[in-house]
């Protein structure tokens, strides 16, 4: 069961990273980035949460062996 949850975390983390990248490529976000010089907070939330989920999932898979 622990391994299944860890694999699910990896999948969810990858999806969050993809959604963050997709959001960053939108035209309105690119305009905000050009005006302010930084990416909107929502993009960073997707990236940080996605990385955390992937790392916790990998750790869970590694520990369950």
C-alpha positions in Angstrom: 0.0 0.0 0.0 2.8 2.3 0.8 4.4 1.8 -2.6 1.1 2.5 -4.3 0.8 5.8 -2.5 4.4 6.7 -3.3 3.9 6.0 -7.0 0.7 8.1 -6.9 2.7 11.0 -5.4 5.2 10.7 -8.2 2.5 10.9 -10.8 0.7 13.8 -9.1 4.0 15.6 -8.8 4.8 15.2 -12.5 1.3 16.5 -13.3 1.8 19.5 -11.1 5.1 20.2 -12.8 3.5 20.0 -16.2 0.6 22.3 -15.2 3.1 24.8 -13.8 5.1 24.7 -17.0 1.9 25.0 -19.1 0.7 27.9 -17.0 4.0 29.7 -17.4 3.7 29.4 -21.2 0.3 31.2 -21.3 0.3 34.6 -23.0 -1.1 36.5 -20.0 1.5 35.0 -17.7 4.3 35.9 -20.2 3.0 39.5 -20.2 3.0 39.6 -16.4 6.5 38.1 -16.3 7.8 40.7 -18.8 6.2 43.6 -16.9 7.2 42.6 -13.4 10.3 40.5 -14.1 9.1 37.5 -12.1 6.7 34.6 -12.6 3.3 34.7 -10.8 3.0 33.0 -7.5 0.7 30.3 -8.8 3.4 29.1 -11.1 5.9 28.8 -8.3 3.3 27.0 -6.1 2.9 24.3 -8.8 6.6 23.9 -9.2 7.4 23.7 -5.5 4.5 21.4 -4.7 5.3 19.2 -7.7 8.9 18.8 -6.8 8.0 18.1 -3.2 5.5 15.4 -4.2 8.0 13.8 -6.6 10.7 13.7 -4.0 8.5 12.3 -1.3 7.2 9.7 -3.7 10.7 8.6 -4.7 11.7 8.5 -1.0 8.7 6.3 -0.3 9.4 3.9 -3.2 13.0 3.7 -2.1 12.2 3.0 1.5 9.5 0.4 0.7 12.0 -1.9 -0.9 
